[in-house]
């Protein structure tokens, strides 16, 4: 059985993120937090720790991995709670030899 003690912490984090993004519906908020998680877009399979990481990545100080779209505009790939995690993913994309330009930005939350 999963630990019920996790519930208040996760709900408080959902509230904290939702208050920063009040125009999102709850479903949008959760899907955006799960983006890039293992199992995405099947949210049913996303583990709580991955959801928590995704929610924390939407708070101030998070790091965003972007690439230049074909039209030259930035395209958000994923957000990360730490620079180290974002840098690791950036290096993985660059190592694939894609022609797109990838970079990191500090998010505003």
Secondary structure, 3 states (H helix, E strand, C coil): CCCCCHHHHHHHHHHHHHHHCCCCCHHHHHHHHHCCCCCCCCHHHCCHHHHHHHHHCCCCCCEEEEEECCCCCEEEEEEECCHHHHHHHHHHHHHCCCCCCEEEEECCC
